[in-house]
Amino acid sequence: MMVNSNGQELLAWLDVETTGLQAKRDALLEVGVTITDLQGVERESCSWTIHHDRIPCTKDTVKAFGMHTANGLLEACFDDTRSVPLNMVERGLLDMLADQARHAVDGRLHPAGTNLQFDLDWLYAKFSPEGAARLESLLSYRRLDLTAFRLGGQARQLMTGVKSEAEHLPSTDHRVDTCLDRDLTEYRAWLGKGEE
């Protein structure tokens, strides 16, 4: 890949939905990504529901199963017309990131999202070794995690009594598109831009 030192600082907003907290044991159900510039202007967005023939349920995953039954995600994972194999998700995500990274400073995108390390750990664990290495090569070590914004807002509220922007956002249905939209709405509000 050719390095573009004159490119833009671009953010790769990532989100995953899973059946639990253990990437080595639990199932990855959905992956989403939205590419924006630093002002939150969207360049490209895509999401994938991962096909499963069988998903084991344990006492540790019951809550996630209930949530993803209610939001329709589990049903979609078993439907051949609404889900794709993990290797297609891997290829699609990496190709999209590589295409956008051509326009980024030094050919790397800044990962962004909520609880970002969780999402990245899942992708690194579930992708093939080659795919995980390619993903790492496309992403900067500099990250934007909205959890820091939210904790800062809580600290400010404790000190000043001023409510944080996150308190005014709608709750999520735990689907990647909704979570990414919520993250971007919050980020734009933090920038003072409102809705794009």
N, CA, C and O of each residue as an XYZ file, in Angstrom:
784
protein
N       0.829     -1.167      0.000
C       0.000      0.000      0.000
C       0.883      1.243      0.000
O       1.893      1.315      0.700
N       0.471      2.221     -0.808
C       1.213      3.461     -0.873
C       0.802      4.381      0.272
O      -0.392      4.565      0.508
N       1.755      4.958      0.982
C       1.468      5.837      2.110
C       1.171      7.237      1.603
O       1.908      7.782      0.782
N       0.081      7.816      2.102
C      -0.351      9.143      1.686
C      -0.095     10.121      2.831
O      -0.924     10.245      3.733
N       1.030     10.806      2.805
C       1.359     11.732      3.898
C       0.548     13.016      3.811
O       0.522     13.787      4.770
N      -0.119     13.265      2.681
C      -0.942     14.467      2.520
C      -2.432     14.169      2.681
O      -3.264     15.020      2.368
N      -2.773     13.003      3.154
C      -4.181     12.609      3.264
C      -4.884     13.274      4.425
O      -4.335     14.136      5.112
N      -6.126     12.841      4.622
C      -6.964     13.347      5.701
C      -6.831     12.468      6.938
O      -6.484     11.290      6.847
N      -7.113     13.061      8.095
C      -7.280     12.271      9.304
C      -8.693     11.691      9.227
O      -9.669     12.439      9.276
N      -8.812     10.389      9.108
C     -10.112      9.734      8.959
C     -10.379      8.808     10.136
O      -9.465      8.179     10.670
N     -11.638      8.734     10.529
C     -12.072      7.885     11.627
C     -12.831      6.681     11.080
O     -13.694      6.822     10.212
N     -12.505      5.501     11.592
C     -13.240      4.272     11.272
C     -14.052      3.902     12.502
O     -13.531      3.294     13.437
N     -15.327      4.268     12.503
C     -16.224      3.979     13.617
C     -16.621      2.512     13.536
O     -17.193      2.077     12.537
N     -16.320      1.748     14.580
C     -16.542      0.304     14.573
C     -17.514     -0.098     15.674
O     -17.545      0.504     16.748
N     -18.306     -1.128     15.387
C     -19.158     -1.710     16.421
C     -19.386     -3.179     16.084
O     -19.488     -3.555     14.916
N     -19.465     -3.999     17.126
C     -19.808     -5.408     16.963
C     -20.932     -5.747     17.933
O     -21.090     -5.107     18.972
N     -21.704     -6.759     17.576
C     -22.691     -7.345     18.483
C     -22.339     -8.810     18.654
O     -21.972     -9.487     17.693
N     -22.453     -9.299     19.885
C     -21.987    -10.645     20.229
C     -22.988    -11.322     21.154
O     -23.950    -10.703     21.609
N     -22.747    -12.605     21.428
C     -23.586    -13.318     22.395
C     -23.007    -13.276     23.797
O     -23.609    -13.821     24.722
N     -21.867    -12.650     23.978
C     -21.258    -12.615     25.305
C     -20.025    -11.747     25.316
O     -19.805    -10.935     24.417
N     -19.220    -11.929     26.351
C     -18.038    -11.104     26.549
C     -16.738    -11.807     26.186
O     -15.694    -11.158     26.125
N     -16.772    -13.106     25.944
C     -15.563    -13.898     25.701
C     -15.421    -14.207     24.209
O     -16.128    -15.062     23.675
N     -14.515    -13.515     23.554
C     -14.356    -13.682     22.106
C     -13.941    -15.093     21.715
O     -14.284    -15.549     20.624
N     -13.219    -15.789     22.568
C     -12.767    -17.143     22.230
C     -13.890    -18.165     22.370
O     -13.823    -19.243     21.780
N     -14.941    -17.829     23.159
C     -16.005    -18.781     23.422
C     -17.335    -18.404     22.773
O     -18.047    -19.271     22.265
N     -17.670    -17.122     22.789
C     -18.985    -16.670     22.372
C     -19.007    -16.347     20.879
O     -17.974    -16.375     20.210
N     -20.199    -16.040     20.367
C     -20.384    -15.855     18.923
C     -20.421    -14.374     18.549
O     -21.026    -13.554     19.241
N     -19.766    -14.059     17.450
C     -19.838    -12.739     16.837
C     -21.046    -12.739     15.903
O     -21.140    -13.586     15.014
N     -21.970    -11.797     16.098
C     -23.224    -11.795     15.351
C     -23.287    -10.733     14.259
O     -23.882    -10.959     13.205
N     -22.679     -9.586     14.504
C     -22.847     -8.472     13.576
C     -21.640     -7.547     13.679
O     -21.077     -7.366     14.759
N     -21.249     -6.963     12.549
C     -20.124     -6.024     12.483
C     -20.565     -4.821     11.661
O     -21.182     -4.964     10.606
N     -20.239     -3.633     12.160
C     -20.555     -2.417     11.419
C     -19.386     -1.460     11.424
O     -18.591     -1.439     12.364
N     -19.281     -0.663     10.366
C     -18.232      0.352     10.267
C     -18.786      1.549      9.503
O     -19.510      1.409      8.518
N     -18.422      2.726      9.991
C     -18.723      3.979      9.291
C     -17.437      4.785      9.253
O     -16.781      4.966     10.279
N     -17.075      5.267      8.078
C     -15.880      6.094      7.910
C     -16.315      7.553      7.846
O     -17.201      7.918      7.073
N     -15.675      8.381      8.675
C     -15.949      9.817      8.641
C     -14.630     10.582      8.668
O     -13.566     10.026      8.942
N     -14.738     11.868      8.375
C     -13.598     12.744      8.629
C     -13.670     13.192     10.089
O     -14.567     12.771     10.819
N     -12.742     14.036     10.519
C     -12.712     14.462     11.915
C     -13.915     15.326     12.290
O     -14.223     15.473     13.473
N     -14.597     15.897     11.299
C     -15.784     16.696     11.570
C     -17.047     15.833     11.651
O     -18.141     16.350     11.878
N     -16.895     14.530     11.469
C     -18.042     13.630     11.543
C     -18.828     13.519     10.257
O     -19.941     12.993     10.256
N     -18.265     14.009      9.152
C     -18.942     13.901      7.856
C     -18.700     12.493      7.306
O     -17.559     12.064      7.134
N     -19.786     11.795      7.038
C     -19.694     10.401      6.608
C     -19.177     10.267      5.178
O     -19.592     10.994      4.276
N     -18.262      9.321      5.000
C     -17.719      8.992      3.683
C     -18.282      7.670      3.169
O     -18.590      7.544      1.984
N     -18.416      6.687      4.054
C     -18.901      5.366      3.653
C     -19.339      4.609      4.903
O     -18.794      4.814      5.988
N     -20.332      3.729      4.739
C     -20.823      2.951      5.867
C     -21.288      1.583      5.381
O     -21.825      1.455      4.280
N     -21.078      0.571      6.203
C     -21.529     -0.775      5.850
C     -21.690     -1.604      7.124
O     -21.006     -1.371      8.120
N     -22.596     -2.563      7.076
C     -22.751     -3.497      8.194
C     -23.062     -4.881      7.636
O     -23.606     -5.028      6.541
N     -22.702     -5.882      8.421
C     -22.888     -7.272      8.023
C     -23.449     -8.067      9.198
O     -22.994     -7.923     10.333
N     -24.434     -8.900      8.912
C     -24.925     -9.875      9.876
C     -24.260    -11.202      9.530
O     -24.252    -11.618      8.371
N     -23.704    -11.862     10.536
C     -22.909    -13.070     10.308
C     -23.790    -14.309     10.391
O     -24.551    -14.485     11.343
N     -23.678    -15.159      9.387
C     -24.489    -16.374      9.333
C     -23.980    -17.416     10.332
O     -22.778    -17.632     10.484
N     -24.935    -18.047     11.000
C     -24.651    -19.157     11.910
C     -25.666    -20.261     11.665
O     -26.846    -19.988     11.445
N     -25.211    -21.503     11.702
C     -26.126    -22.640     11.667
C     -26.547    -23.030     13.073
O     -27.619    -23.597     13.287
N     -25.677    -22.714     14.028
C     -25.900    -23.094     15.429
C     -25.136    -22.113     16.308
O     -23.990    -21.772     16.016
N     -25.778    -21.658     17.395
C     -25.115    -20.778     18.358
C     -25.387    -21.336     19.749
O     -26.529    -21.312     20.207
N     -24.362    -21.835     20.428
C     -24.574    -22.387     21.768
C     -25.000    -21.299     22.766
O     -24.482    -20.183     22.750
N     -25.949    -21.654     23.626
C     -26.402    -20.746     24.677
C     -25.973    -21.319     26.023
O     -26.175    -22.503     26.292
N     -25.383    -20.480     26.864
C     -24.970    -20.888     28.205
C     -25.586    -19.921     29.212
O     -26.194    -18.921     28.829
N     -25.428    -20.219     30.486
C     -25.967    -19.304     31.504
C     -25.345    -17.915     31.397
O     -25.970    -16.930     31.790
N     -24.121    -17.822     30.868
C     -23.456    -16.532     30.716
C     -23.962    -15.729     29.517
O     -23.739    -14.521     29.436
N     -24.644    -16.404     28.584
C     -25.073    -15.714     27.363
C     -26.581    -15.488     27.296
O     -27.072    -14.935     26.312
N     -27.321    -15.900     28.313
C     -28.786    -15.804     28.285
C     -29.250    -14.372     28.078
O     -30.163    -14.134     27.286
N     -28.641    -13.406     28.773
C     -29.051    -12.004     28.643
C     -28.866    -11.516     27.202
O     -29.755    -10.879     26.637
N     -27.712    -11.820     26.619
C     -27.458    -11.402     25.232
C     -28.422    -12.089     24.273
O     -28.887    -11.469     23.316
N     -28.729    -13.365     24.517
C     -29.680    -14.068     23.659
C     -31.052    -13.403     23.710
O     -31.712    -13.241     22.683
N     -31.477    -13.020     24.920
C     -32.765    -12.342     25.052
C     -32.791    -11.021     24.308
O     -33.757    -10.714     23.610
N     -31.724    -10.231     24.458
C     -31.618     -8.933     23.799
C     -31.620     -9.090     22.281
O     -32.302     -8.347     21.576
N     -30.847    -10.068     21.777
C     -30.723    -10.220     20.328
C     -31.866    -11.021     19.712
O     -32.010    -11.057     18.490
N     -32.676    -11.663     20.548
C     -33.944    -12.230     20.057
C     -34.942    -11.092     19.892
O     -35.632    -11.009     18.875
N     -35.020    -10.213     20.893
C     -35.962     -9.092     20.850
C     -35.684     -8.131     19.692
O     -36.619     -7.587     19.105
N     -34.401     -7.917     19.357
C     -34.088     -6.963     18.282
C     -34.008     -7.608     16.897
O     -33.739     -6.926     15.908
N     -34.242     -8.928     16.825
C     -34.287     -9.621     15.541
C     -32.949    -10.085     15.005
O     -32.893    -10.689     13.934
N     -31.866     -9.818     15.726
C     -30.544    -10.154     15.208
C     -30.316    -11.661     15.148
O     -29.786    -12.156     14.153
N     -30.701    -12.400     16.183
C     -30.481    -13.851     16.149
C     -31.227    -14.503     14.988
O     -30.684    -15.367     14.299
N     -32.462    -14.087     14.779
C     -33.229    -14.628     13.654
C     -32.521    -14.343     12.327
O     -32.454    -15.210     11.456
N     -31.993    -13.124     12.177
C     -31.280    -12.752     10.947
C     -30.022    -13.598     10.757
O     -29.662    -13.924      9.626
N     -29.349    -13.957     11.859
C     -28.124    -14.764     11.764
C     -28.383    -16.157     11.198
O     -27.493    -16.759     10.596
N     -29.588    -16.667     11.386
C     -29.933    -17.998     10.878
C     -30.573    -17.946      9.494
O     -30.874    -18.992      8.918
N     -30.782    -16.772      8.962
C     -31.455    -16.585      7.675
C     -30.413    -16.363      6.579
O     -29.693    -15.365      6.595
N     -30.336    -17.290      5.633
C     -29.362    -17.196      4.534
C     -29.529    -15.935      3.695
O     -28.568    -15.478      3.077
N     -30.722    -15.370      3.663
C     -30.950    -14.184      2.835
C     -30.565    -12.888      3.533
O     -30.476    -11.840      2.892
N     -30.334    -12.952      4.859
C     -30.007    -11.740      5.621
C     -28.649    -11.809      6.303
O     -28.285    -10.888      7.034
N     -27.899    -12.866      6.082
C     -26.602    -13.016      6.746
C     -25.582    -13.608      5.789
O     -25.936    -14.239      4.793
N     -24.313    -13.395      6.105
C     -23.221    -13.899      5.261
C     -22.184    -14.583      6.145
O     -22.123    -14.319      7.345
N     -21.365    -15.463      5.559
C     -20.317    -16.128      6.340
C     -19.271    -15.127      6.847
O     -19.053    -14.074      6.247
N     -18.643    -15.480      7.951
C     -17.643    -14.617      8.582
C     -16.523    -14.238      7.622
O     -16.058    -13.098      7.645
N     -16.078    -15.176      6.772
C     -14.969    -14.837      5.860
C     -15.367    -13.738      4.875
O     -14.514    -12.959      4.450
N     -16.650    -13.663      4.505
C     -17.108    -12.581      3.623
C     -17.149    -11.251      4.381
O     -16.866    -10.199      3.808
N     -17.499    -11.300      5.657
C     -17.487    -10.096      6.490
C     -16.058     -9.579      6.605
O     -15.796     -8.388      6.440
N     -15.140    -10.499      6.892
C     -13.728    -10.136      7.008
C     -13.236     -9.468      5.725
O     -12.634     -8.395      5.765
N     -13.494    -10.107      4.598
C     -13.033     -9.566      3.317
C     -13.682     -8.209      3.031
O     -13.003     -7.274      2.606
N     -14.993     -8.097      3.264
C     -15.695     -6.843      2.992
C     -15.204     -5.697      3.852
O     -14.992     -4.591      3.355
N     -15.024     -5.952      5.135
C     -14.543     -4.911      6.045
C     -13.126     -4.478      5.689
O     -12.832     -3.284      5.619
N     -12.253     -5.454      5.464
C     -10.857     -5.118      5.160
C     -10.732     -4.386      3.829
O      -9.934     -3.457      3.711
N     -11.503     -4.789      2.833
C     -11.454     -4.094      1.541
C     -11.937     -2.653      1.671
O     -11.356     -1.738      1.087
N     -13.009     -2.461      2.443
C     -13.530     -1.107      2.645
C     -12.514     -0.244      3.380
O     -12.262      0.894      2.982
N     -11.930     -0.777      4.448
C     -10.926     -0.022      5.200
C      -9.710      0.297      4.334
O      -9.185      1.410      4.384
N      -9.264     -0.670      3.545
C      -8.099     -0.448      2.678
C      -8.391      0.639      1.649
O      -7.535      1.479      1.371
N      -9.591      0.627      1.086
C      -9.959      1.643      0.105
C      -9.958      3.035      0.741
O      -9.451      3.990      0.152
N     -10.524      3.144      1.936
C     -10.564      4.444      2.617
C      -9.188      4.867      3.131
O      -8.877      6.057      3.169
N      -8.367      3.896      3.525
C      -7.036      4.212      4.053
C      -6.147      4.864      2.985
O      -5.194      5.564      3.327
N      -6.441      4.648      1.721
C      -5.677      5.294      0.641
C      -5.777      6.819      0.728
O      -4.904      7.535      0.239
N      -6.855      7.308      1.359
C      -7.090      8.745      1.463
C      -6.664      9.307      2.825
O      -6.795     10.504      3.081
N      -6.154      8.429      3.690
C      -5.832      8.823      5.068
C      -4.353      9.152      5.217
O      -3.503      8.644      4.485
N      -4.074     10.011      6.180
C      -2.686     10.336      6.516
C      -1.951      9.045      6.850
O      -2.423      8.250      7.664
N      -0.809      8.839      6.229
C       0.036      7.667      6.450
C      -0.673      6.341      6.187
O      -0.223      5.293      6.650
N      -1.778      6.384      5.446
C      -2.466      5.150      5.048
C      -3.126      4.398      6.185
O      -3.367      3.196      6.073
N      -3.423      5.088      7.282
C      -4.071      4.429      8.428
C      -5.276      5.240      8.894
O      -5.273      6.470      8.873
N      -6.299      4.512      9.314
C      -7.515      5.107      9.845
C      -7.453      5.075     11.369
O      -6.876      4.159     11.955
N      -8.049      6.075     12.002
C      -8.132      6.095     13.464
C      -9.394      5.338     13.884
O     -10.498      5.762     13.543
N      -9.257      4.233     14.614
C     -10.456      3.543     15.080
C     -11.222      4.440     16.045
O     -10.625      5.174     16.832
N     -12.559      4.374     15.976
C     -13.412      5.179     16.836
C     -14.628      4.363     17.234
O     -15.012      3.418     16.545
N     -15.230      4.740     18.359
C     -16.437      4.055     18.805
C     -16.577      4.106     20.309
O     -15.956      4.926     20.985
N     -17.404      3.215     20.817
C     -17.647      3.092     22.252
C     -17.067      1.774     22.729
O     -17.307      0.731     22.120
N     -16.305      1.811     23.813
C     -15.645      0.599     24.325
C     -14.887     -0.099     23.191
O     -15.014     -1.302     22.960
N     -14.110      0.706     22.513
C     -13.444      0.311     21.273
C     -12.551     -0.911     21.410
O     -12.497     -1.736     20.498
N     -11.858     -1.044     22.519
C     -10.966     -2.195     22.677
C     -11.749     -3.501     22.623
O     -11.262     -4.492     22.079
N     -12.947     -3.511     23.177
C     -13.818     -4.692     23.112
C     -14.069     -5.087     21.655
O     -13.889     -6.244     21.277
N     -14.485     -4.112     20.844
C     -14.796     -4.388     19.442
C     -13.562     -4.882     18.681
O     -13.638     -5.847     17.921
N     -12.433     -4.216     18.893
C     -11.206     -4.617     18.206
C     -10.757     -6.013     18.639
O     -10.330     -6.812     17.806
N     -10.850     -6.306     19.930
C     -10.467     -7.637     20.410
C     -11.285     -8.727     19.722
O     -10.751     -9.780     19.373
N     -12.567     -8.477     19.530
C     -13.419     -9.461     18.850
C     -13.000     -9.650     17.398
O     -12.923    -10.780     16.916
N     -12.731     -8.560     16.704
C     -12.329     -8.683     15.299
C     -10.994     -9.412     15.181
O     -10.835    -10.280     14.323
N     -10.043     -9.069     16.031
C      -8.745     -9.749     15.998
C      -8.899    -11.236     16.328
O      -8.201    -12.068     15.749
N      -9.791    -11.574     17.239
C      -9.968    -12.973     17.641
C     -10.713    -13.794     16.589
O     -10.398    -14.967     16.388
N     -11.691    -13.197     15.921
C     -12.548    -13.956     15.009
C     -12.036    -13.974     13.563
O     -12.347    -14.899     12.812
N     -11.262    -12.969     13.171
C     -10.728    -12.955     11.819
C      -9.600    -13.979     11.700
O      -9.030    -14.410     12.702
N      -9.291    -14.358     10.472
C      -8.157    -15.233     10.228
C      -6.883    -14.522     10.677
O      -6.880    -13.295     10.783
N      -5.801    -15.255     10.944
C      -4.544    -14.578     11.322
C      -4.101    -13.539     10.295
O      -3.625    -12.463     10.656
N      -4.261    -13.868      9.014
C      -3.888    -12.916      7.958
C      -4.799    -11.695      7.978
O      -4.342    -10.565      7.806
N      -6.098    -11.931      8.192
C      -7.055    -10.830      8.251
C      -6.815     -9.933      9.452
O      -6.905     -8.710      9.347
N      -6.509    -10.536     10.588
C      -6.224     -9.754     11.793
C      -4.976     -8.891     11.590
O      -4.942     -7.733     12.006
N      -3.962     -9.456     10.955
C      -2.731     -8.695     10.691
C      -3.004     -7.545      9.722
O      -2.476     -6.446      9.891
N      -3.831     -7.803      8.708
C      -4.163     -6.734      7.755
C      -4.972     -5.639      8.448
O      -4.744     -4.453      8.214
N      -5.910     -6.037      9.294
C      -6.700     -5.056     10.038
C      -5.790     -4.163     10.874
O      -5.937     -2.940     10.872
N      -4.861     -4.769     11.580
C      -3.932     -4.005     12.408
C      -3.108     -3.034     11.568
O      -2.814     -1.924     12.011
N      -2.736     -3.448     10.358
C      -1.920     -2.584      9.501
C      -2.709     -1.384      8.964
O      -2.116     -0.376      8.581
N      -4.036     -1.489      8.935
C      -4.871     -0.414      8.398
C      -5.313      0.590      9.453
O      -5.823      1.661      9.126
N      -5.114      0.237     10.728
C      -5.595      1.082     11.813
C      -4.450      1.720     12.583
O      -3.440      1.077     12.870
N      -4.621      2.973     12.906
C      -3.650      3.698     13.710
C      -3.729      3.248     15.160
O      -4.758      2.742     15.607
N      -2.642      3.433     15.887
C      -2.679      3.175     17.325
C      -3.380      4.320     18.051
O      -3.745      4.168     19.217
N      -3.577      5.452     17.396
C      -4.305      6.576     17.976
C      -5.793      6.312     17.801
O      -6.256      6.056     16.689
N      -6.547      6.375     18.905
C      -7.948      5.980     18.880
C      -8.830      7.056     19.487
O      -8.385      7.870     20.296
N     -10.097      7.040     19.076
C     -11.082      7.935     19.652
C     -12.165      7.052     20.279
O     -12.975      6.459     19.567
N     -12.176      6.970     21.608
C     -13.161      6.143     22.311
C     -14.126      7.067     23.050
O     -13.723      7.820     23.936
N     -15.405      7.002     22.675
C     -16.406      7.874     23.284
C     -16.594      7.617     24.776
O     -17.167      8.450     25.479
N     -16.126      6.493     25.255
C     -16.207      6.231     26.695
C     -15.472      7.326     27.465
O     -15.924      7.742     28.531
N     -14.348      7.793     26.936
C     -13.606      8.874     27.595
C     -14.434     10.155     27.616
O     -14.419     10.873     28.616
N     -15.157     10.458     26.537
C     -16.013     11.641     26.489
C     -17.097     11.528     27.558
O     -17.383     12.489     28.272
N     -17.703     10.328     27.660
C     -18.804     10.130     28.606
C     -18.319     10.234     30.047
O     -18.977     10.850     30.885
N     -17.183      9.637     30.330
C     -16.640      9.733     31.688
C     -16.266     11.181     32.014
O     -16.474     11.638     33.138
N     -15.722     11.892     31.047
C     -15.420     13.308     31.241
C     -16.679     14.119     31.498
O     -16.684     15.018     32.339
N     -17.745     13.802     30.776
C     -19.029     14.479     30.992
C     -19.585     14.203     32.376
O     -20.141     15.097     33.015
N     -19.439     12.964     32.843
C     -19.900     12.624     34.193
C     -19.089     13.381     35.246
O     -19.636     13.872     36.233
N     -17.784     13.465     35.020
C     -16.931     14.207     35.958
C     -17.324     15.678     35.975
O     -17.399     16.287     37.042
N     -17.577     16.256     34.795
C     -17.982     17.660     34.713
C     -19.318     17.876     35.416
O     -19.518     18.885     36.094
N     -20.241     16.906     35.245
C     -21.540     17.023     35.902
C     -21.391     17.006     37.417
O     -22.057     17.763     38.124
N     -20.507     16.134     37.914
C     -20.276     16.088     39.362
C     -19.722     17.420     39.883
O     -20.057     17.858     40.983
N     -18.874     18.046     39.076
C     -18.232     19.287     39.507
C     -19.118     20.515     39.301
O     -19.082     21.442     40.110
N     -19.909     20.531     38.233
C     -20.634     21.750     37.871
C     -22.155     21.614     37.922
O     -22.867     22.618     37.964
N     -22.655     20.371     37.918
C     -24.097     20.165     37.864
C     -24.658     20.222     36.454
O     -25.862     20.045     36.265
N     -23.800     20.468     35.442
C     -24.238     20.534     34.041
C     -24.324     19.116     33.497
O     -23.355     18.360     33.561
N     -25.488     18.757     32.960
C     -25.676     17.399     32.435
C     -24.855     17.188     31.175
O     -24.646     18.116     30.393
N     -24.390     15.956     30.986
C     -23.593     15.627     29.806
C     -24.504     15.395     28.612
O     -25.682     15.077     28.776
N     -23.955     15.556     27.402
C     -24.703     15.335     26.163
C     -25.236     13.908     26.072
O     -26.317     13.687     25.527
N     -24.488     12.936     26.600
C     -24.873     11.529     26.480
C     -26.209     11.250     27.159
O     -26.916     10.325     26.758
N     -26.569     12.023     28.173
C     -27.832     11.799     28.868
C     -29.032     12.125     27.997
O     -30.139     11.670     28.284
N     -28.842     12.897     26.948
C     -29.937     13.320     26.091
C     -30.095     12.430     24.864
O     -30.999     12.649     24.056
N     -29.237     11.436     24.714
C     -29.296     10.567     23.542
C     -30.276      9.416     23.765
O     -30.454      8.959     24.894
N     -30.911      8.949     22.691
C     -31.835      7.812     22.840
C     -31.069      6.534     23.174
O     -29.881      6.414     22.877
N     -31.764      5.589     23.792
C     -31.127      4.303     24.064
C     -30.976      3.546     22.750
O     -31.589      3.900     21.743
N     -30.162      2.510     22.771
C     -29.896      1.750     21.551
C     -30.629      0.414     21.587
O     -30.947     -0.104     22.658
N     -30.892     -0.135     20.408
C     -31.512     -1.460     20.325
C     -30.459     -2.562     20.188
O     -30.796     -3.723     19.954
N     -29.208     -2.198     20.332
C     -28.080     -3.138     20.248
C     -27.982     -3.815     18.878
O     -27.749     -5.019     18.777
N     -28.166     -3.016     17.839
C     -27.817     -3.387     16.474
C     -26.722     -2.413     16.046
O     -26.732     -1.252     16.456
N     -25.777     -2.875     15.224
C     -24.604     -2.047     14.936
C     -24.954     -0.722     14.259
O     -24.340      0.301     14.564
N     -25.918     -0.722     13.355
C     -26.263      0.528     12.670
C     -26.798      1.565     13.656
O     -26.453      2.743     13.572
N     -27.634      1.126     14.582
C     -28.188      2.039     15.588
C     -27.089      2.549     16.520
O     -27.044      3.735     16.846
N     -26.210      1.651     16.944
C     -25.124      2.052     17.848
C     -24.176      3.034     17.173
O     -23.746      4.008     17.791
N     -23.849      2.782     15.908
C     -22.965      3.700     15.195
C     -23.629      5.053     14.985
O     -22.978      6.089     15.120
N     -24.929      5.056     14.655
C     -25.646      6.328     14.505
C     -25.646      7.107     15.817
O     -25.465      8.325     15.829
N     -25.849      6.395     16.910
C     -25.861      7.043     18.225
C     -24.474      7.630     18.542
O     -24.370      8.759     19.022
N     -23.422      6.862     18.274
C     -22.066      7.348     18.525
C     -21.772      8.602     17.708
O     -21.209      9.569     18.222
N     -22.155      8.579     16.438
C     -21.886      9.736     15.581
C     -22.714     10.949     16.001
O     -22.230     12.079     15.944
N     -23.952     10.722     16.420
C     -24.783     11.824     16.916
C     -24.138     12.456     18.138
O     -24.094     13.680     18.268
N     -23.639     11.613     19.031
C     -22.978     12.119     20.239
C     -21.693     12.860     19.890
O     -21.422     13.926     20.444
N     -20.902     12.306     18.981
C     -19.643     12.945     18.586
C     -19.909     14.305     17.942
O     -19.230     15.285     18.248
N     -20.899     14.358     17.051
C     -21.235     15.628     16.395
C     -21.749     16.650     17.406
O     -21.456     17.841     17.294
N     -22.513     16.184     18.391
C     -22.995     17.104     19.434
C     -21.804     17.631     20.236
O     -21.758     18.812     20.579
N     -20.864     16.777     20.527
C     -19.662     17.190     21.257
C     -18.898     18.245     20.452
O     -18.351     19.191     21.019
N     -18.867     18.073     19.120
C     -18.207     19.048     18.257
C     -19.026     20.330     18.119
O     -18.519     21.348     17.648
N     -20.292     20.278     18.532
C     -21.177     21.425     18.376
C     -21.784     21.515     17.012
O     -22.224     22.584     16.589
N     -21.816     20.361     16.287
C     -22.315     20.368     14.907
C     -23.767     19.949     14.797
O     -24.417     20.280     13.805
N     -24.306     19.232     15.782
C     -25.668     18.730     15.660
C     -25.744     17.655     14.597
O     -24.733     17.040     14.258
N     -26.925     17.426     14.072
C     -27.143     16.389     13.056
C     -26.579     16.819     11.715
O     -26.685     17.984     11.332
N     -25.975     15.867     11.000
C     -25.505     16.135      9.635
C     -26.599     15.809      8.662
O     -26.417     15.962      7.454
